[in-house]
Amino acid sequence: MPTRSDLANAIRALSMDAVQKANSGHPGMPMGMADIAEVLWNDYLSHNPTDPSWANRDRFVVSNGHGSMLLYALLHLTGYDLPMAELKNFRQLHSKTAGHPEYGITPGVETTTGPLGQGLANAVGMAIAERVLAQQFNRPGLDLVDHYTYVFAGDGCLMEGISHEACSLAGTLGLNKLVVFYDDNNISIDGEVHGWFRDDTPGRFEAYGWQVVRNVDGHKASDLKQAIETARASKDKPTLICCKTIIGFGSPNLQGKEKCHGAPLGDAEIKLAREQLGWPHAPFEIPADIRAGWDARDKGKAAQQRWSLLFKDYAAQFPAEAAEFTRRMKGELPADWGATAQALIAEAAKADKPVATRKSSKFALDAIAPKLPELFGGSADLTESNCTDFKGYKVIKPGDFAGNYISYGVREFGMSAAINGIALHGGFLPFGGTFLTFSDYARNAVRMAALMKIGSVFVYTHDSIGLGEDGPTHQSVEHVASLRLIPNLQVWRPADQFESAVAWACAIERRNGPSALALSRQNLNPQPHPQAHVENARRGGYVLLESAGAPQVVIIATGSEVQLAIDAAKKLIEQGRSVRVVSMPCVEVFLQQDAAYRDAVLPKGVKRLAIEAGVSFYWRGIVGESGDVLGVDTYGESAPASAVFKHFGFTVDNVVAKANALIG
């Protein structure tokens, strides 16, 4: 029978060997946390390697994602579809063992990690999802949703500011099924952390409202088991287990030093480490008894089978709830969603009063929420300003998870990463709001949603210089263009209530990537929308107004500037010019259309003028060298919105002059 040390050493050996073969990677963390992983995965973690998507599995997140070989070794050894050939292909093109864990690439990876602290914040979102889903579906004696979220995190994760945002929220909410193992090894890339990280970390987490288990020997199974038992006994607090470990454990010359953090140990040192660890086996060789000691397939199947029997009893007593749970965990929209979206857009097309698109967004949510029980909202302390307070919303609170909304507090980054975690957990369609200008705080979480291809929705209001008196610190100028640069993010900037409804419908239907809605503070006039606009607006850009004859100029506009384009076009038509106005609420979607549609909307050879109250560079590629852009290439000004727009040339006369100059 292999000992615990033998089992842990399998992780160390595979990590050393894979990093050495790749000549790249981070062996220190896997070697230091191997004993913790062995106890957690063999004694506590409930999972099924043959079905990585089992709804009631425990979630395991490696927030210190540079130590990815620890996770890959665990997945391989326990029986996931990750063969040894993939470990030998570590960090190589198109392998399932990327340098950092990637969701959707490797079976068993719950989230993409690497930007430190975000995995921890994702896990907070997962723990929130577990508690809310349990509140919605569990019945007496039938705990359909009952699992833990475990996190590995290092000094780097806890130095990142997002750890404060996320862990403060987790403590406030009392997420007792969240358990974080802090790899307290006193080392980061630059050396011993005492020169730049002297926080009283246990005291900090206790101040957040966490249960803290201090001074656990991260290489002693009995200490680890006792700590985990203490964590699992908590009824009202998340738990931080502070594990004293040695980075690169087993490497006689490099353990405890920064040199083993992010570089191969070298053949000579690996040979010495094998001798010190008592691991005589060849590279990538795992003896049969150790492989059997790790194999979790039968145990996982049995755990899932017990849950399936529970689900069968649940379905017999609560058939409607069982069907709803299944639908939501599959990520499927309700069968009548198509009719809901159609009715939403049709009603919005009838709007006849000026309204800010932030309020148009609320109107859409009011209509959608009763039809989408998985809708789960929130705001970073701007609920009324963001208009995310849809009818029937209820805020979850400590001890009361019977809700569909979170007051995230002033935590834009933490909110966005938690939203990603909620989406990754399954069962919810999450969104969160803040001012567009503060998307900068959250940008990396938005990028991670796009990278992971998950359907998070980010609601950004107060979208331009139209914010007015709050001035340039709050007026978004570069933000829309900046967000458009993120691959796989769809940025919607609607011009009226109709386009806001279309944006929400498309965001909800999009399951392979996130969406961002940039919404106005100021009222915007409704435009006339015949039936033809419904499908064309979904294509990201469409012809909104056109005079007789072939157009001499095409004016392209988004959001609040669409009305300006319409007013200028009417004046140009009075002057005898032939003009087309194109509303382009989502450039990314428009550019994905077939060439025939794009050319039909923006005919080749016709001069183009783009209008948007933001930086102009983004539009240069769309209007071409012969076109022009009316934008804002400096910061805003503090004044009433009308005065600010006039100051920057957003007037009918200026647009007319620019169009006439293009026509010649």
C-alpha positions as CSV (number, residue, x, y, z in Angstrom):
1,M,0.0,0.0,0.0
2,P,1.4,3.4,-0.9
3,T,1.8,5.9,1.8
4,R,0.3,9.5,1.7
5,S,3.8,10.7,1.0
6,D,4.1,8.3,-2.0
7,L,0.8,9.6,-3.4
8,A,1.9,13.3,-2.9
9,N,5.3,12.5,-4.4
10,A,3.5,11.4,-7.6
11,I,2.3,15.0,-8.0
12,R,5.8,16.3,-7.3
13,A,7.4,14.0,-9.8
14,L,5.0,14.7,-12.6
15,S,5.3,18.4,-12.0
16,M,9.1,18.3,-12.0
17,D,9.2,16.1,-15.1
18,A,6.6,18.1,-17.1
19,V,8.3,21.4,-16.4
20,Q,11.7,20.0,-17.2
21,K,10.5,18.5,-20.5
22,A,8.8,21.8,-21.5
23,N,11.8,23.8,-20.2
24,S,9.2,26.2,-18.8
25,G,6.8,26.4,-15.9
26,H,6.5,26.6,-12.2
27,P,7.4,23.5,-10.2
28,G,7.6,25.2,-6.8
29,M,3.9,25.5,-5.9
30,P,2.9,21.9,-7.0
31,M,5.8,20.5,-4.9
32,G,4.9,22.7,-1.9
33,M,1.1,22.1,-2.0
34,A,1.2,18.4,-3.0
35,D,0.5,17.2,0.5
36,I,-2.5,19.5,0.9
37,A,-3.9,18.3,-2.5
38,E,-3.5,14.7,-1.5
39,V,-5.5,15.0,1.7
40,L,-8.2,17.2,0.1
41,W,-8.7,15.1,-3.1
42,N,-8.4,11.7,-1.5
43,D,-10.4,12.3,1.7
44,Y,-12.8,15.0,1.0
45,L,-13.4,16.2,-2.6
46,S,-16.6,15.0,-4.0
47,H,-16.2,14.7,-7.8
48,N,-16.6,12.2,-10.6
49,P,-13.7,12.1,-13.1
50,T,-16.0,10.3,-15.6
51,D,-18.5,13.2,-15.6
52,P,-16.7,16.5,-14.9
53,S,-20.0,18.4,-15.4
54,W,-21.9,16.6,-12.6
55,A,-24.1,19.4,-11.1
56,N,-23.4,18.6,-7.4
57,R,-19.6,18.2,-7.6
58,D,-17.4,20.1,-5.3
59,R,-15.6,23.0,-7.1
60,F,-11.9,23.1,-6.9
61,V,-10.1,26.3,-8.0
62,V,-6.3,26.8,-8.3
63,S,-6.2,30.6,-8.0
64,N,-2.4,30.5,-8.0
65,G,-2.8,29.2,-11.6
66,H,0.9,29.3,-12.4
67,G,1.1,26.0,-10.4
68,S,-1.1,24.4,-13.1
69,M,0.9,21.1,-13.1
70,L,-0.5,20.4,-9.7
71,L,-4.0,20.5,-11.1
72,Y,-3.0,18.5,-14.3
73,A,-1.3,15.9,-12.2
74,L,-4.4,15.5,-10.0
75,L,-6.7,15.3,-13.0
76,H,-4.6,12.7,-14.7
77,L,-4.0,10.6,-11.5
78,T,-7.7,10.6,-10.4
79,G,-9.0,9.4,-13.8
80,Y,-10.1,12.4,-15.9
81,D,-9.7,12.3,-19.6
82,L,-6.2,13.8,-19.5
83,P,-3.7,11.1,-20.6
84,M,0.0,11.1,-19.8
85,A,0.7,12.2,-23.4
86,E,-0.9,15.5,-22.5
87,L,1.3,15.9,-19.4
88,K,4.3,15.3,-21.6
89,N,3.0,18.0,-23.9
90,F,2.8,20.6,-21.1
91,R,2.9,24.2,-22.4
92,Q,3.0,23.1,-26.0
93,L,0.8,24.3,-28.9
94,H,-2.8,23.0,-28.8
95,S,-2.2,20.8,-25.7
96,K,-4.8,20.3,-23.0
97,T,-2.1,21.3,-20.5
98,A,-1.6,25.0,-21.1
99,G,0.8,27.1,-19.0
100,H,-2.2,28.2,-16.8
101,P,-5.4,26.2,-16.4
102,E,-7.9,27.1,-19.1
103,Y,-11.7,26.5,-18.8
104,G,-13.2,24.6,-21.7
105,I,-9.9,23.2,-22.8
106,T,-9.1,20.7,-20.0
107,P,-11.8,18.4,-18.4
108,G,-12.0,19.1,-14.7
109,V,-10.7,22.7,-14.9
110,E,-13.5,24.9,-13.3
111,T,-12.1,28.3,-14.3
112,T,-9.2,29.9,-16.2
113,T,-6.7,31.2,-13.7
114,G,-3.4,32.9,-13.7
115,P,-4.1,36.6,-13.1
116,L,-3.6,36.3,-9.4
117,G,-6.6,36.7,-7.1
118,Q,-9.2,36.2,-9.8
119,G,-9.6,32.5,-9.2
120,L,-10.4,33.3,-5.6
121,A,-13.0,35.8,-6.6
122,N,-14.5,33.4,-9.1
123,A,-14.8,30.9,-6.3
124,V,-16.7,33.5,-4.2
125,G,-19.1,33.7,-7.1
126,M,-19.4,29.9,-7.2
127,A,-20.1,29.7,-3.5
128,I,-22.8,32.4,-3.9
129,A,-24.3,30.4,-6.7
130,E,-24.3,27.2,-4.6
131,R,-26.1,28.9,-1.7
132,V,-28.7,30.7,-3.8
133,L,-29.4,27.6,-5.9
134,A,-29.8,25.5,-2.8
135,Q,-32.3,28.0,-1.4
136,Q,-34.3,27.9,-4.6
137,F,-34.4,24.1,-5.1
138,N,-33.7,22.2,-1.9
139,R,-36.6,20.7,0.0
140,P,-36.7,19.2,3.5
141,G,-34.7,16.0,3.4
142,L,-33.8,16.5,-0.3
143,D,-30.7,18.6,-0.5
144,L,-30.3,18.6,-4.3
145,V,-27.6,21.3,-4.1
146,D,-25.0,20.6,-1.4
147,H,-21.4,21.0,-2.3
148,Y,-18.2,22.9,-1.3
149,T,-16.0,25.3,-3.2
150,Y,-12.3,24.7,-2.4
151,V,-9.5,27.1,-3.4
152,F,-5.7,27.0,-3.4
153,A,-4.3,30.5,-3.2
154,G,-0.8,31.9,-2.5
155,D,0.8,35.1,-1.3
156,G,0.4,36.7,-4.7
157,C,-3.4,36.1,-4.7
158,L,-3.7,37.7,-1.3
159,M,-1.6,40.7,-2.3
160,E,-3.8,41.5,-5.2
161,G,-6.5,44.1,-4.3
162,I,-9.3,41.9,-5.8
163,S,-8.7,39.5,-2.9
164,H,-9.9,42.2,-0.5
165,E,-13.0,43.0,-2.5
166,A,-14.0,39.3,-2.9
167,C,-13.1,38.0,0.5
168,S,-14.7,41.0,2.3
169,L,-18.0,40.2,0.4
170,A,-17.7,36.5,1.2
171,G,-17.3,37.1,4.9
172,T,-20.2,39.5,4.9
173,L,-22.4,37.0,3.2
174,G,-21.2,34.1,5.5
175,L,-20.4,31.7,2.6
176,N,-19.6,28.7,4.9
177,K,-19.1,26.3,2.1
178,L,-16.1,28.3,0.8
179,V,-12.8,26.9,2.0
180,V,-9.5,28.6,1.0
181,F,-6.1,27.0,1.5
182,Y,-3.5,29.7,1.9
183,D,-0.1,28.5,0.7
184,D,1.9,30.5,3.3
185,N,5.4,29.7,2.0
186,N,6.9,33.2,2.4
187,I,8.2,33.3,-1.3
188,S,7.2,35.1,-4.4
189,I,9.1,35.8,-7.6
190,D,11.3,38.5,-6.1
191,G,12.3,36.4,-3.0
192,E,11.1,36.3,0.6
193,V,7.9,38.4,0.9
194,H,8.7,40.0,4.2
195,G,10.2,43.0,2.3
196,W,6.8,43.8,0.7
197,F,4.1,41.7,2.4
198,R,3.9,41.8,6.1
199,D,0.1,41.8,6.5
200,D,-1.4,40.0,9.4
201,T,-3.3,37.8,7.0
202,P,-5.1,35.7,9.6
203,G,-6.2,38.9,11.4
204,R,-7.3,40.5,8.1
205,F,-9.6,37.5,7.3
206,E,-11.0,37.4,10.8
207,A,-11.8,41.0,10.4
208,Y,-13.7,40.1,7.2
209,G,-15.8,37.7,9.2
210,W,-14.0,34.5,8.2
211,Q,-13.1,31.5,10.3
212,V,-9.4,31.2,10.3
213,V,-7.4,28.1,11.1
214,R,-3.8,29.3,11.8
215,N,-0.4,27.7,11.6
216,V,-1.3,24.4,9.9
217,D,1.6,22.2,8.8
218,G,1.0,22.0,5.1
219,H,3.1,18.8,4.9
220,K,1.3,16.9,7.8
221,A,-1.8,15.0,6.9
222,S,-3.2,14.9,10.4
223,D,-3.0,18.7,10.8
224,L,-4.6,19.2,7.4
225,K,-7.5,16.8,8.1
226,Q,-8.2,18.5,11.4
227,A,-8.3,21.9,9.6
228,I,-10.6,20.7,6.9
229,E,-12.9,19.1,9.5
230,T,-13.0,22.5,11.3
231,A,-13.8,24.3,8.0
232,R,-16.6,21.9,7.1
233,A,-18.1,22.3,10.5
234,S,-18.6,26.0,10.0
235,K,-22.3,27.0,9.7
236,D,-22.0,30.7,9.0
237,K,-18.4,31.6,7.9
238,P,-16.1,30.9,5.1
239,T,-12.8,29.4,6.2
240,L,-9.1,30.3,5.5
241,I,-6.7,27.5,6.3
242,C,-3.2,29.0,6.7
243,C,-0.8,26.3,5.6
244,K,2.8,26.7,6.4
245,T,4.6,25.0,3.4
246,I,8.0,24.9,1.8
247,I,8.1,25.9,-1.9
248,G,9.7,23.3,-4.0
249,F,9.5,20.7,-1.2
250,G,11.9,17.8,-1.8
251,S,14.4,19.7,-3.9
252,P,17.5,19.6,-1.7
253,N,19.2,22.8,-3.1
254,L,16.3,24.8,-4.2
255,Q,13.4,24.2,-1.8
256,G,12.4,27.3,0.1
257,K,13.9,29.6,-2.5
258,E,12.5,31.8,-5.2
259,K,14.6,30.0,-7.8
260,C,12.2,27.1,-7.9
261,H,9.1,29.3,-8.3
262,G,9.1,29.7,-12.0
263,A,11.9,27.7,-13.7
264,P,12.8,24.1,-14.3
265,L,14.8,22.5,-11.5
266,G,17.3,21.0,-14.0
267,D,18.2,17.3,-14.5
268,A,20.8,17.2,-11.8
269,E,18.5,18.7,-9.2
270,I,15.6,16.5,-10.2
271,K,17.8,13.5,-9.7
272,L,18.7,14.7,-6.2
273,A,15.0,15.4,-5.5
274,R,14.1,11.9,-6.5
275,E,16.6,10.5,-4.1
276,Q,15.5,12.8,-1.2
277,L,11.8,12.0,-1.8
278,G,12.4,8.3,-2.2
279,W,11.0,8.3,-5.7
280,P,13.1,5.9,-7.8
281,H,10.9,5.8,-10.8
282,A,11.7,7.1,-14.3
283,P,10.3,10.4,-15.6
284,F,6.5,10.2,-16.1
285,E,6.4,6.7,-14.7
286,I,3.6,6.1,-12.1
287,P,3.7,2.6,-10.4
288,A,0.4,0.7,-10.6
289,D,-0.2,0.7,-6.8
290,I,0.2,4.5,-6.7
291,R,-2.0,4.9,-9.7
292,A,-4.7,2.7,-8.0
293,G,-4.3,4.8,-4.8
294,W,-5.2,7.9,-6.7
295,D,-8.0,6.5,-9.0
296,A,-11.2,8.2,-8.0
297,R,-13.4,6.9,-10.8
298,D,-15.3,4.3,-8.9
299,K,-15.7,6.5,-5.8
300,G,-16.9,9.4,-8.0
301,K,-19.4,7.2,-9.9
302,A,-20.8,6.0,-6.5
303,A,-21.1,9.6,-5.2
304,Q,-22.9,10.7,-8.3
305,Q,-25.1,7.6,-8.3
306,R,-26.2,8.4,-4.7
307,W,-27.1,11.9,-5.8
308,S,-28.9,10.5,-8.9
309,L,-31.1,8.4,-6.6
310,L,-31.8,11.5,-4.5
311,F,-32.7,13.4,-7.6
312,K,-35.0,10.6,-8.6
313,D,-36.9,10.9,-5.3
314,Y,-36.8,14.7,-5.7
315,A,-38.3,14.5,-9.2
316,A,-41.1,12.2,-8.1
317,Q,-42.2,14.7,-5.4
318,F,-41.3,17.9,-7.3
319,P,-41.4,17.2,-11.0
320,A,-41.7,20.8,-12.1
321,E,-38.7,21.9,-10.0
322,A,-36.6,18.9,-11.1
323,A,-37.3,19.8,-14.8
324,E,-36.4,23.4,-14.1
325,F,-33.2,22.5,-12.3
326,T,-32.1,20.3,-15.2
327,R,-32.9,23.0,-17.7
328,R,-31.0,25.7,-15.8
329,M,-27.9,23.5,-15.2
330,K,-27.8,22.7,-18.9
331,G,-27.8,26.4,-19.6
332,E,-30.9,26.2,-21.8
333,L,-33.3,29.0,-22.1
334,P,-37.0,28.4,-21.4
335,A,-39.0,26.9,-24.3
336,D,-41.0,30.1,-24.7
337,W,-38.0,32.4,-24.7
338,G,-38.3,33.1,-28.4
339,A,-41.9,34.5,-27.9
340,T,-40.7,36.5,-24.8
341,A,-37.9,38.1,-26.8
342,Q,-40.2,38.9,-29.7
343,A,-42.8,40.5,-27.5
344,L,-40.1,42.5,-25.6
345,I,-38.7,43.9,-28.8
346,A,-42.1,44.5,-30.4
347,E,-43.3,46.5,-27.4
348,A,-40.1,48.5,-27.3
349,A,-40.5,49.4,-30.9
350,K,-43.7,51.2,-30.0
351,A,-42.0,53.5,-27.5
352,D,-42.9,57.1,-28.2
353,K,-41.3,59.1,-25.3
354,P,-37.7,60.1,-24.8
355,V,-36.0,57.9,-22.2
356,A,-32.4,57.3,-21.1
357,T,-31.2,53.9,-22.3
358,R,-30.3,53.0,-18.7
359,K,-34.0,53.2,-18.1
360,S,-34.7,51.4,-21.3
361,S,-32.5,48.6,-19.9
362,K,-34.6,48.5,-16.8
363,F,-37.8,48.2,-18.9
364,A,-36.3,45.3,-20.7
365,L,-35.3,43.6,-17.4
366,D,-38.8,44.2,-16.0
367,A,-40.2,42.3,-18.9
368,I,-37.6,39.6,-18.9
369,A,-37.2,38.8,-15.2
370,P,-40.6,37.0,-14.7
371,K,-39.7,34.7,-17.6
372,L,-36.1,34.0,-16.6
373,P,-35.9,32.7,-13.0
374,E,-32.1,32.2,-13.6
375,L,-31.6,35.9,-14.0
376,F,-29.3,37.1,-11.2
377,G,-28.4,40.7,-11.0
378,G,-26.4,43.1,-9.0
379,S,-24.6,46.5,-8.9
380,A,-21.5,47.9,-7.4
381,D,-23.3,50.3,-5.1
382,L,-25.1,52.0,-8.0
383,T,-28.4,50.2,-8.2
384,E,-30.6,53.2,-8.7
385,S,-28.2,54.9,-11.0
386,N,-27.6,51.8,-13.1
387,C,-31.3,51.0,-13.1
388,T,-30.6,47.4,-12.4
389,D,-33.4,47.3,-9.8
390,F,-35.9,45.3,-12.0
391,K,-39.4,44.6,-10.8
392,G,-39.4,41.8,-8.3
393,Y,-35.7,41.9,-7.5
394,K,-34.7,40.8,-4.0
395,V,-31.3,41.3,-2.5
396,I,-29.6,38.3,-0.9
397,K,-28.3,39.0,2.6
398,P,-26.4,37.1,5.3
399,G,-28.5,34.2,6.4
400,D,-31.1,34.9,3.7
401,F,-30.2,33.7,0.2
402,A,-33.8,33.7,-1.1
403,G,-33.1,36.4,-3.6
404,N,-32.0,37.1,-7.2
405,Y,-29.8,40.2,-6.6
406,I,-26.5,41.2,-4.9
407,S,-25.5,44.5,-3.5
408,Y,-21.8,44.1,-4.3
409,G,-20.7,47.3,-2.7
410,V,-18.0,49.4,-4.2
411,R,-16.2,46.4,-5.6
412,E,-16.2,46.7,-9.5
413,F,-13.4,44.2,-10.0
414,G,-14.6,41.7,-7.4
415,M,-18.1,42.0,-8.7
416,S,-17.1,41.2,-12.3
417,A,-15.0,38.2,-11.3
418,A,-17.7,36.9,-9.0
419,I,-20.2,37.2,-11.9
420,N,-17.9,35.0,-13.9
421,G,-17.8,32.5,-11.1
422,I,-21.6,32.5,-10.9
423,A,-21.8,31.9,-14.7
424,L,-19.2,29.1,-14.4
425,H,-21.1,27.4,-11.6
426,G,-24.2,27.0,-13.7
427,G,-27.8,27.6,-13.1
428,F,-27.8,31.3,-13.4
429,L,-27.6,34.1,-16.0
430,P,-25.7,36.8,-14.0
431,F,-25.2,40.5,-14.7
432,G,-23.8,43.4,-12.8
433,G,-23.8,47.1,-13.2
434,T,-21.5,50.1,-12.6
435,F,-20.6,53.3,-14.5
436,L,-18.8,52.7,-17.8
437,T,-15.8,54.7,-16.6
438,F,-15.3,52.2,-13.8
439,S,-15.1,49.3,-16.3
440,D,-11.3,50.1,-16.1
441,Y,-11.2,48.7,-12.6
442,A,-12.8,45.5,-13.8
443,R,-11.3,45.1,-17.2
444,N,-9.2,42.0,-16.5
445,A,-12.3,40.1,-15.3
446,V,-14.2,41.2,-18.5
447,R,-11.2,39.9,-20.5
448,M,-11.3,36.6,-18.6
449,A,-15.0,36.2,-19.4
450,A,-14.3,36.7,-23.0
451,L,-11.3,34.3,-22.9
452,M,-13.4,31.6,-21.2
453,K,-16.4,32.1,-23.6
454,I,-18.9,32.5,-20.8
455,G,-22.1,34.5,-20.9
456,S,-21.5,37.1,-18.3
457,V,-23.4,40.4,-18.8
458,F,-21.8,43.7,-17.8
459,V,-24.2,46.7,-17.6
460,Y,-22.3,50.0,-17.9
461,T,-24.3,53.3,-17.6
462,H,-23.3,57.0,-17.8
463,D,-21.6,56.1,-21.1
464,S,-20.1,59.4,-22.4
465,I,-19.5,63.1,-22.1
466,G,-23.3,63.2,-21.8
467,L,-22.8,62.5,-18.1
468,G,-22.2,66.3,-17.8
469,E,-21.4,68.0,-14.6
470,D,-19.5,65.2,-12.9
471,G,-16.7,66.0,-15.4
472,P,-13.8,64.2,-17.0
473,T,-13.1,61.8,-14.1
474,H,-16.5,60.2,-14.7
475,Q,-17.0,60.9,-18.4
476,S,-16.2,57.9,-20.5
477,V,-14.2,58.8,-23.6
478,E,-11.9,55.9,-24.4
479,H,-13.9,53.1,-22.7
480,V,-16.2,52.0,-25.4
481,A,-13.4,51.7,-27.9
482,S,-11.2,50.1,-25.4
483,L,-13.8,47.4,-24.6
484,R,-14.3,46.8,-28.3
485,L,-10.7,45.7,-28.5
486,I,-11.3,42.7,-26.3
487,P,-11.7,39.7,-28.5
488,N,-15.0,37.8,-28.1
489,L,-16.7,40.7,-26.1
490,Q,-19.8,42.1,-27.7
491,V,-20.3,45.8,-26.8
492,W,-23.8,47.2,-27.3
493,R,-24.4,50.9,-27.3
494,P,-28.1,51.3,-28.0
495,A,-29.8,54.4,-29.3
496,D,-33.2,54.0,-27.9
497,Q,-35.6,51.7,-26.1
498,F,-35.9,49.4,-29.1
499,E,-32.2,48.9,-29.5
500,S,-31.9,48.4,-25.7
501,A,-34.4,45.5,-25.9
502,V,-32.5,44.0,-28.8
503,A,-29.2,44.3,-26.9
504,W,-30.7,42.5,-23.9
505,A,-32.2,39.8,-26.0
506,C,-28.9,39.2,-27.8
507,A,-26.9,39.2,-24.6
508,I,-29.2,36.6,-23.0
509,E,-29.1,34.4,-26.0
510,R,-25.3,34.6,-26.3
511,R,-23.8,31.6,-24.4
512,N,-20.3,31.6,-26.0
513,G,-19.1,34.9,-24.7
514,P,-19.8,38.0,-22.6
515,S,-21.7,41.1,-23.5
516,A,-21.3,44.7,-22.3
517,L,-24.2,47.3,-22.5
518,A,-23.1,50.9,-22.7
519,L,-26.1,53.0,-21.6
520,S,-26.9,56.7,-21.5
521,R,-27.7,58.8,-18.5
522,Q,-29.5,61.4,-20.6
523,N,-32.9,60.9,-22.3
524,L,-32.8,59.8,-26.0
525,N,-35.5,60.1,-28.5
526,P,-37.2,57.0,-29.8
527,Q,-36.7,56.3,-33.5
528,P,-39.3,54.7,-35.8
529,H,-38.8,51.0,-36.2
530,P,-40.6,49.0,-38.8
531,Q,-40.6,45.2,-38.7
532,A,-37.5,45.1,-40.9
533,H,-35.4,46.7,-38.2
534,V,-36.0,43.8,-35.8
535,E,-33.8,41.3,-37.5
536,N,-31.4,43.8,-38.8
537,A,-30.8,45.4,-35.5
538,R,-29.8,42.0,-34.2
539,R,-27.1,42.0,-36.9
540,G,-25.3,44.8,-35.1
541,G,-25.9,47.6,-37.7
542,Y,-28.7,48.6,-40.0
543,V,-30.1,51.4,-42.2
544,L,-32.2,53.7,-40.0
545,L,-32.9,56.5,-42.4
546,E,-32.4,56.9,-46.1
547,S,-33.2,59.6,-48.7
548,A,-34.2,59.0,-52.3
549,G,-31.4,58.0,-54.7
550,A,-28.0,56.4,-54.2
551,P,-26.4,57.8,-51.0
552,Q,-23.7,60.4,-51.4
553,V,-22.6,59.9,-47.8
554,V,-23.3,57.4,-45.1
555,I,-23.5,58.7,-41.5
556,I,-22.7,56.0,-39.0
557,A,-23.7,56.6,-35.4
558,T,-24.2,54.8,-32.1
559,G,-26.1,55.5,-28.9
560,S,-26.9,59.1,-28.0
561,E,-25.3,60.3,-31.3
562,V,-27.9,58.6,-33.5
563,Q,-30.4,61.4,-33.0
564,L,-27.7,63.9,-34.0
565,A,-27.1,61.9,-37.2
566,I,-30.8,61.9,-38.0
567,D,-31.2,65.6,-37.5
568,A,-28.1,66.4,-39.6
569,A,-29.3,64.0,-42.3
570,K,-32.6,65.8,-42.5
571,K,-30.9,69.1,-43.0
572,L,-28.6,67.6,-45.7
573,I,-31.7,66.2,-47.5
574,E,-33.2,69.7,-47.4
575,Q,-30.0,70.9,-49.1
576,G,-30.5,68.3,-51.9
577,R,-28.0,65.7,-50.6
578,S,-28.7,62.0,-50.7
579,V,-27.9,60.6,-47.3
580,R,-28.1,57.3,-45.4
581,V,-28.0,57.0,-41.6
582,V,-26.7,53.7,-40.2
583,S,-27.3,52.9,-36.6
584,M,-24.6,50.5,-35.4
585,P,-25.4,49.4,-31.8
586,C,-22.9,46.6,-31.9
587,V,-19.9,46.9,-34.2
588,E,-18.6,43.4,-33.3
589,V,-21.8,41.7,-34.4
590,F,-22.0,43.8,-37.5
591,L,-18.4,42.9,-38.6
592,Q,-19.3,39.2,-38.1
593,Q,-22.0,39.4,-40.8
594,D,-21.5,38.1,-44.3
595,A,-19.9,40.5,-46.8
596,A,-23.1,40.8,-48.7
597,Y,-25.0,42.3,-45.7
598,R,-22.1,44.5,-44.7
599,D,-21.8,45.9,-48.2
600,A,-25.6,46.4,-48.4
601,V,-25.5,48.6,-45.3
602,L,-22.2,50.3,-46.0
603,P,-21.9,50.4,-49.8
604,K,-18.4,50.5,-51.1
605,G,-17.2,53.7,-52.8
606,V,-19.6,55.9,-50.7
607,K,-18.0,58.4,-48.3
608,R,-18.5,57.6,-44.6
609,L,-18.8,59.8,-41.6
610,A,-18.8,58.2,-38.1
611,I,-20.2,60.0,-35.1
612,E,-19.5,58.8,-31.5
613,A,-18.8,60.7,-28.4
614,G,-15.5,58.9,-27.7
615,V,-12.0,58.5,-29.1
616,S,-12.0,58.6,-32.9
617,F,-9.3,56.1,-33.7
618,Y,-11.5,53.1,-33.5
619,W,-13.7,54.3,-36.4
620,R,-10.8,55.1,-38.8
621,G,-10.7,51.5,-40.0
622,I,-14.5,51.6,-40.7
623,V,-14.7,54.9,-42.5
624,G,-11.5,54.4,-44.4
625,E,-8.9,57.0,-45.6
626,S,-11.5,58.9,-47.5
627,G,-13.9,59.1,-44.6
628,D,-14.1,61.2,-41.4
629,V,-14.9,60.8,-37.8
630,L,-16.5,63.2,-35.3
631,G,-15.2,62.0,-31.9
632,V,-13.6,63.2,-28.7
633,D,-9.9,62.8,-28.6
634,T,-9.2,64.5,-25.3
635,Y,-10.9,64.3,-21.9
636,G,-14.3,65.8,-21.2
637,E,-15.3,68.9,-19.3
638,S,-17.4,69.6,-16.3
639,A,-20.6,71.3,-17.5
640,P,-24.2,70.5,-18.4
641,A,-24.3,67.8,-21.0
642,S,-25.7,70.1,-23.7
643,A,-22.8,72.5,-23.2
644,V,-20.2,69.7,-23.3
645,F,-21.6,68.3,-26.5
646,K,-21.6,71.7,-28.1
647,H,-18.0,72.4,-26.9
648,F,-16.8,69.2,-28.7
649,G,-18.6,69.9,-31.9
650,F,-21.5,67.6,-31.6
651,T,-23.9,69.9,-33.3
652,V,-26.1,69.6,-36.4
653,D,-24.2,72.3,-38.2
654,N,-20.8,70.7,-37.6
655,V,-22.1,67.3,-38.8
656,V,-23.6,68.9,-41.9
657,A,-20.3,70.7,-42.6
658,K,-18.3,67.5,-42.3
659,A,-20.7,65.6,-44.5
660,N,-20.7,68.3,-47.2
661,A,-16.9,68.4,-47.1
662,L,-16.8,64.6,-47.8
663,I,-19.4,64.9,-50.6
664,G,-17.5,67.8,-52.2
